């Protein structure tokens, strides 16, 4: 399947003052939608997790304005609006006051727990606009509480699937449909408030757009919306023309799948030509018999989350940003699955890896431009997971909820600065880090610690930001269930231009601990100092365990990746890292090549000697190919690839890939990695407690001239060397 979006309306010119007033008012309407939803719903998914979004759409479903929370929903709701138009225009019809509900992923939802209400907006009897509001529901039925079921093998096991269905007709709620939906949810009262919150959000849009139309006229409002779409398209196309033409590849590996006998992969080949990009996912793995798959709507959600913050950070977010793109992915892939594939776990699966692959590919492209290198980033936080509790809470009520600490994940490293600690997810522009007291009010748990996790950010000349670690125990309740799993075995947050991977999600459990006695004595213990039975999780990704008040859980967060060779990180930066426990001494020694003196302080002279010795070792790593000949001097730089590799043209007109140390690694028309010094890394050489599935390996590629690591790639053991950037170059005399 491929999609190539075309314009629906050509804007007439509107005076600049009116244009700006209406533009900001449209943004204000989406802000009001979000405020209404948060006020009425009260769901932790909204108030603590920002797992919702809102938007305004033209009559054909084109995005006119979108909210600034979870970006997955931005393109998803546009697809849902188009599904309502296609499925419901003739029967049952679209009338003023109607409300449509839909959560079917094959109609555009990211996964079934993401439920949307779509409302048509009529002006003077004409259907002019649509409003949409979507959020993650706490439960929609299915085989497991919470309706995110990693072991599911088909969508029928995952709860309620609603194609576009009329929930209200001409302003009157259809009570039969309402009862049917709530009757399939374990938390009917919570879902009822959530749905009313979505209604309130859409009502805000109806009122706001009607008032704007009354003041400025429908045609003026439509012209401004069309003008905004044209403006966004024009500005993105202009930005693409500033970037070099190239083919860029990236991959995102999912966890090992027993039915496939491999680690499925989302593979992206991005071809940028002029002001147009083709994003081709055709080489991705087939869909699998677990819930990590996504539909084409989920794929577009991941593309949106990668594109908008990376290349469109200062451009209005609307339909115009999708017009320069062509997205290709055949059906039957893990990122475009056929019905009835299981999908509920795809946020930590296909959708996430599409976002990661898109972000990395666009960042590699931007890193080849001096003007936009500062916008390129390493991989954002590795795939998430939140610890899920359910049972009976301290108030005697049936409950289910997550901790959301994962939303305090660190940000990825850039060429010129470290990642921001507790940055939040790349896919949530306005992320919230959950409030401990708010969670303890609803969940029968007590936090003992919540702090930055040591060594969670990937190592590099610029390191990834630190993520939040949490330790908690059941509290003031009868034994409660928790979903707990083993640590991820695929480090999917990959570094750029020599940076190392970020930390992986995991959890640890101590049963029958002495934590209650320790707390009664007035001391909050460190997790590793607590006595009790250390629980070893079996290999399955998720299981339900019954926890008692003396059980203690530590949630280890995923982390973002680093940028550049860690041996080039300054000792001043490392001294700060060590002081604030962002980096441990062991990591400083192993990953950054540091040496400490007898007093435990960094030894600059010994560290410089150690780093020099490590670079000499790297220069001696084997090479797959040996360069024949040398460039004809002088060399003239044409492009940078990151901040340590260049593509230069020699006096004879040939292009070479050159390290900034001056060593010409390979002809630019060939894969430079085949000429680099390379070696498969032990996981401990590129991360702390890093786990790598036996079918995968981390390969480091270094300059044979200076020993600088230019890439640390996660690959299948059987794969050839990655060839991630192929610039379009003209050969000939300089």
N, C-alpha and C positions, 0 to 999 in steps of 0.2 A: 504494500500500500504506500502511496505517496500523497502528499498534500502540497498544493501550491495555491496560496490564497490570493485572490484578485480584488481590486477595489470595487466598491459597490456604489459610490457616489462621488462626484467631483464637486468640490466646495466652491461656492461663490465667495467673493472677497467680502470680508466683514472688517469694519474699522478696528484698528489695533486695540483701542481701549475696551470696546465691547467684547472683543475676542478674549482678552486677558481676564476681564471680569467673569465671563461665563466659564472660562477654563478653570479658574480657581473655585468658582461655585460648584462645578462638577466634582472637583476634589472634595469640597466641603460636604457634598451630599454623600459620598462614599464614607467620609469620616462619621457623619451622622448615622449612616447604616450600621457601622461597626459599634458605635456607642449604644444604639438601641439594642443590638444583639447582646452585647455584654451586660446591659442592665437587666434585660428580661430573662435571658437564659440562666445566668449564674453558674453554668457548667464550668468545671475546672478545665475542660478542653478549650474553652474560650478565654476565661479569666486568667488562667495560669499557663496555658500552652500556646495561645495564639493560633490554634489549629482551626482557622476559619478564614473566609475571605468574602468580599462582596464586590459587586460590579454593576455597571450600567452598559447597556447594549443597544445597538441600532435595531431596526425592525427585522433585519436579516441575520442577527446574531453577532455582528461585528462588535468587537470590544471598543467602547467609547471611553470608558474610564474604569479603573480597577482599584481595589483596596491595596494596602501596603503590608498585609500580613503574610500568610503562607502563599508563596508564589505558585505552588502546584495547582492551586484552585483557579488561578487567573485565566489560563487557557482552558482548563477543564470546564468551567461554567459556560464559556462561549460555545463549546461543543454541546453541552447540555441544552442550551437555548436553541441551537440549531436542531437538536433531536426533538424538542418539543414542537418546533415549527413543522418539521417533517412528519411527525407522528400524529399530531393533534389538530392541525389546521382544518382538515375536512371533518374529522370525527374524533372527539366530540365537539370540536370547534373552539375558538379562542374569543372570549367575550370580556368586556370590562368587569373587573372584580374577580376574575378567575385566578386561581393559584394552582400551579402544577408542582408535583413532587416527583423526584427521580433520584435514584442512586445506582442504577445499573451501569457498571463500568463499560459495557459495550455501547452505552449511550453517552459516555463522556466522563463519568465519575472516576476518580483516581482509584479508589477501591470502595466496596459496598458500604463500609462505615461512614464514608463521606456522603452525607445526604444534603440535597439542595432543594430549595423552593424557588421557583421561577414565576415571575409575575408579569403579565403584559400590561403596558401602560398606554391607554387610549387618550387621545386629545381630540375633542369635538367628534367623537365617534370613530376616529381613525386609529389603527394600531401604529404607533410611532416608535415606541421604545420597549425595552424589556429591562427588568431588574432581576438580579440574582443574588442569593445569599446561600452559603454552604458552610457546613461545619462537620467535624468528626463526632459521631454519636458514641455514647459510652457503651451501647449494646444494641444490636439489631437481630438478636437470636443466633442460631447456628450451634455448632457442636461445643464451643467453649464460651465461657463467660468473657465478655469484652469483644467478642466477634472478630478478633485477630487470631487466626488459627494457622500457625506455621505448618502443622502436619496435614492440613486439608489437601485433598487431591483433586477436588472439583468444586466449582462455585456453589453447587447445591448444598454443600456442607457449611457454607459460610453465612447463612442467615438470609434475611429478607432482601430480595432483588426486585426493585420497582422500576419498570420502564416509565416513561412519562405518563403520569396519572393525575387526573384533575382532583385536587384536594378540596378546593372551594369553587363554587359555581356562582358567578354574578354576586360575589360578596357573601355568600352563604356557605358555611363549612359543611362538607359532606360527612355527617357523623358516622355513616357506615364505613367509609374509607378510613376515617380517623381511628375508629375502634379496631379495625383490622390491623392497622400499622402498629398501634400501641400494644395490641394483643400478641404481637410477635417479638416484643422487647422485654428483657428481664427487668428493666428499670423504667416502667411505663411513665411514672410521674416525672422523672427527669427528662425523658424524651419529649413529653408533652410541653414542658417549659422550653426546651430547646427549639421545638417546632414553632412555638409562639414567638420566641426570640427571632427566628428567621422571618416570620411574618412581619414582625415589627420593623426589621431592617428593610424589607421590601416596601413597607408602607412609607417609611422615610423617603425612599427613592421616588415613589409615586407622588407624594406631596411636593418634594423638591423640584421634580421635573415639571409638574403641572404649574407650579408657581413661576418657574423660569419661562415656560412657554407663554404664560399669560403676560409676563412683563416684556419679553423680547420678541415673541412670536415663534411659532413652530419652525418656520423655514430658517430663521436666523439661528435658532438653536441647532438645527440639523447641519447648517453650514459650518458652524463652529466645530461640531463633532467631526464632520468630514475634514475640516481644515486641520484639526489636531491629528487625525489619522495620517493625512498627507504630510504634515510637518514631521511626525515621528518617522515615517518611511523615508522622507528626504534626508533627514539627519543621520539615520542609520546607514543609508546607502552612501552618503558622503564619508562617513567614518570607515566603511568597508573599502572605499576607494583609496583611503590613506594607508591601508594595510597591504602588505605584499601579497601577490597571488601565490597560492601554495596549496598543497595537499597535506593535511595534518591528520594524524591518527592518534587515537587514545582508546584505552580499554578499561573496563570496570569489572572485576571478578566478583562473583557471588560465592557464598559458602558452598562447600562440597555437597553435591546432590547424589544420593546413592542410586537413584533410578537412572541417572545419566552416567554415573561412574566417573564423574569429572566435576570440576568447578565451572559452572556456567559463566559465560562472559557476555557482557554488552560491549560490542565493538563499534566504534564510530570512525568513519572516514569522512572528514570534512574537506570539501573542495571549495576554495574561495577564488572567484574570478570576477574582477572588477567590483561591481556593487551587489553581487549576488553570492549566496552560499548554498551548497548542497550538503545536507547532513544525511549520510547513508549508513544505516545500521544493519545492512543486509548480511554481514558476516557474524552477527551475534548468534548465540547458541539457540537451539530449538527450545520451545516451551517445555517445562518440567512438571513432574507430578508432585509439586508442593506449591505453597501459596506465594512464592516470590515473583510470579509472572506479573506482567501488566499488559493492559490493552494499548491501542494506539493513543487513546486519550491520556493514559498514564505516561506514555513515552513523550507526548507533547508537554505534559506537565513538567517532566524532568528537563526537557529542552528549555522551557520557559525559565525555570529556576537557574539554569546555567547562563542563559543569554542575558536576561534583564539586568542583573547586577554587574555583569562583566563588561558588556559592550554598550548597554543602554542606561548606564547609571545616571546620566543627566538628561535623558530624553523622556518625554511623557510616555507612560506605559499604556499602550492601546494596540489595536489591530494592525497599525502601520508597521510595527516591529516584526511582524510575521511575514510581511509581503516579500522581503528580500530573501526569504528562506524557501527551500524545497526540502522536505523531510521524507526520506525513503526508508521503509522497513516492510519486508514481506510478512504476511500473516503466518502464524505458527512459530514465531520467535519468542524468546523469553521476554522481549520488550514489545511484542505485538501479538499476544496470545489469542488463539481461537477459543470460542465458547466450547465447553464449559470449564476452562482452566481455572484453577484456584488462584486467588488474587489478593486475599486479605492481608498478607504479610509483605506486600510489595514496596511499602515505604522503606523497609530495610532490605529490599531486593531490587527488582528491575527498575523501579522509578528512581531510587537513590543512585544506582549505578549509571543510569542515563544522565542524571544531573552531574555526577562526578566526571563522566566521560566528556560531556559537553563543556563543562567548566574548564577542564584541563586542556581540551583541544583549542578552545577560544583563547585561553591564556597562553598557550604555546604560540598561537598566531600573533597575539598582541605583543608577546615578548620579542618578536622579530621586527618590531617597530620602535624606533627611538622615542616617538611621540606617545606611545601607549604602553610601553613596558611597565610603567609604574602601576598599571591597572591589572597586570597579569598576576596570578596567584597560584601557589601550589594547591594540591587537593585540600578541600575543606574537610571538616571532621569526618572520620570514618563512619560507616553505617551505624545508625543509632539503635538503641533498644532501651526501653524503660521498664523498670521492675513493676509488675502488675499484681495488685492485691485484690482479694475478693473474699466474701464470706459475710459474717455479721459484725458490724462495727460496734464501737463503744456506746452508741446510742440505741443498740438493739435493732438496728435496721439492716436489711440486706444492702450490700454496697459492692462496688467495684471501682477501682481507681488506680492511677499510675502516679509515680513520684515526679516525673518530668525533670529531674536533675540534669538529664542529658541535654536539656536546652541551654545549659550553661557551658556548652562545649567551646573550646578555643577556636580562634580563627586561623586560617592558613597564613603561611609566611609569604611575603612579597620580596621583590628584589631589593628594596630599599628600607624595609623595616620588618620587625618580627610580627607574627600574628598577634592579634589582640586576645588576651585571656578572657574567658567567659564571654566571648564574642556572640555566641548563639549560632544557629544554623544558617548556612548560606541561603537556604530556601525560605527563610522567614525574615523579611527586612526589619519588621518591628517585633522582635522576639521579646518575650517575657521570661524571666527566670522565676520559677515557681517560689512562692512564699512558704517557708517552712511552717509557720503558724497556721496558715490557711489549710495546708495539707494535713497537719496534725488534728485540725478541727474535724475533718471529715473521715480521715483514715485512722485506724487503730494502731498507729505507729508513733514512735518517739525517735527523733533524730539525736544522735550523739555527736556527729560531726558532719559538716559540709564545708569543704575547703578545696583549694586547687590541688590537683593530683600531681605529684612529682613525676617528671619525665613523660607527661601525657602528650606534649607537643613534639612533633617530629624534629630530629636534629638537622641542623644546617647552618650555613653562614648566617642565615636568618632562620630562627627556629619557629615552629608553630606555637600558637598561644596555648596556655594551660587550660585544661578542662576541670569541671567540678566533680569531685569525689564525695560520696555520701556514705555514712554508716548509720544504721537504724535498727530498731528492734520492735516487735509487737508490744502494744501497750494498752492497758485498761480494756481488754476485750478477751473473749474466749478465743481459743486457737483459730488462726486465720490462714487462709491459703495464699500462697504466692507463686507466681510463675517465675521459675529460675532456670537458667540454662548455662551451658559451658561457654568458655571464652571463644570468640570468633577465631577461626584459623586462617582467615584470608585478610591480610592487611591492605584494605582497599584505598586508604588515603595515601596516595603516592606522592613523593617529593618531586620537585622540578629542578632540572639543571644541577643535579648532584645532591639535592636534599633527600633526607631519609623519611620513611613512612611515619605516620602518626600512630598513637597507641590504639589498641583494640578494645572493644566493649567486653566486659566480663563481670562476674560477680563471685563473691566468696561467702561461705556460710559456716558459722560455728554453732553447733547444736549443744544444748545442755551446758551453756557457758556459765561462768561466774560473774557475768556482767551486772546482774541485779545486786549481788552482794557488794561489788565494787562501787556501784553508784550509791548504795545505801551508806557506804563509808565516806561519801563526799568527794569521790574522785571519778572523773570521766576517763576511761582507759583508751589507749590506742588499740586498734583492732588486733594488731599482731601480738599484743601483750595479754590478750584475753585467753583464759584457760577454757577448754572444752573440747568437743569432738569436731575436728576439721572435716567438713563434708566435701567429698570429691564428686563432682557432677558427672553423670554419664555423658556420652558424646552427643545425645540428641539436643537440638537447639532450645527446646522449651519443654518444661514439665511443671506440674502443679505439686507443691509441697505444703504440708500442714506445718505451720510454724507456731511455736509456743513463746511465752514471754521471756524465756531465757535463751532464745535463739537470737543470733546477731548476724546481720547481713552487711556486707560492704559492696557497694556498686562502683566498679571501676569504669571510668568514662572512656569513650572513644576520643581520639585526639586528631588534630590536623597535621599536615605534613610540613616539612621544612623546605627551604630554598637554598641551593648552593652547597658546596663542599663544607662539611662541618669543621674540617681542619682549618678553615679560614675564619672561623668565628673569633672575634677579638677577645683577649683575656679580660678586658674591662667589662664586656658584656657577660662573660661567663662568671665573673666575680659577683655581679648582680644576680645572675641566675641562681648561683649557689646560695647567696645570702637569703633570697626569698623562696628557696626550695622549689624553683621551677625545674632545676636540673640537679640530679644527685651527684655525689662525688664519683660513684661507680660509672655513671654515664659520661661524666666529664673526662674520666680516664679512658674509657673504652671507645666512645663515639667521637669525642673531640680531641683526643690525643694529649690530654693534660697530664702534668706531673705536679705533685704536691710536695712541699718540703716537710721537714720533721714537725713543724708546728701546725700542719694542716692547711697552709696557705699555698696558693698557686705559685709555682716556681717558673718565672718567665723564661729563663735561660734553658732549663731542663725541658720545658714544654716545647720550645723552639727546636731543640735537638731531637726530641721524640717525634715531632711532626715531620721534620726533615727525613728522619729514618723511615717513617711510614710512607712518605711520598716516594722514596727510593724503592721500597718494596713494591709499591703499585706500578712503578715504571717497568718492573721486571715481570709483571703479570703477562700471560701469553696473549698473543694477537692472532685473530683468525686469518688476516691478510697482512701482507707487508707492502708498504707503499713503494712503487717503482718510480724513480725520478723524484724531482723536487720542483716546486714552482719557480717560474722565472721572475726574479725580483726586478723592480719593487712590487709589493702587494698593495692593492687599494681596497679598503673595506667597502663592501656593497650593502650587507645586512649584518645585524647582530642576531644571534639565536640565544636569547637570554642575555646575561651580562658577562659571560666568560667564553663564549664561542662566537666566531664571526664567519661569514662567507665573504671571501676576498677574491678579487680578480688579479691575476698576475700579468706581467708585461706581455705575455703571448695571448692574452684574452681568455685563458682557462680559469675556472673558478675552483676554489679550494675551501674546505672547512678547516678553520684555523683556530687554535686555542689562543687566548689573549696573551699567553706567554711568548707567542711568536711561532710555535711549532705548527706546521701544516700537517694535520692528521690524515686527511683523505681528500681525493677529488670530490668536489661538491655534488657531482652527479651520482655519487655512490653513497651507500649507508656508512657514515663515519664510524659507527659502532664496530663494524667489521675490521677496522684498522686500529681501533683503540686497544689499549691494554685492558683486559677484562678478567673478572673472576666472579664465581658464584659466592655470595656472602653467607657466612653463618648468620642466622637470625640475630644472635647477640651482638654482631658487629654493626647492625643498622638499627637496633632498637632495644629497649629494655623489656624483658619478658615477652618479646615478640614471638608469635606462633605463626608458622608458615606450613600450610598443608603440603603433604609429601609430593603432590602432583605439581607443585609450584616451586619457584625459587626466585631469590632476589639477586640480580646481576648488577655488578658495578662496572662502569666503564670509565677509564682514566686516560688522561693525556700521556702518551709515551715520552713526551718531552719534559713535563714538570710534575707529573703524578697527581694533578688535580682531578678529582672525580667530577665528571660532567653529567652522569646519569646513574640512578639507582632504580632499576626497573623490575617490577613484578611480572614474571613470565611463566608460562607453562614450561615444564622441564624439556618438552619436546619442541618448543617453538623456536623459530629462527630469531635472530636479533631484531628487536623492534626498530622500525624505521619511521620515526614519528613526525618529522618535518621535511618536506620536499619543496623547496622554494622554486618558483618558475624563474629561470635565469636565461638571459640571452648570452650566447657564446660569441666570441669574436675579439678582435684586437681592442685593447683599452683605448 
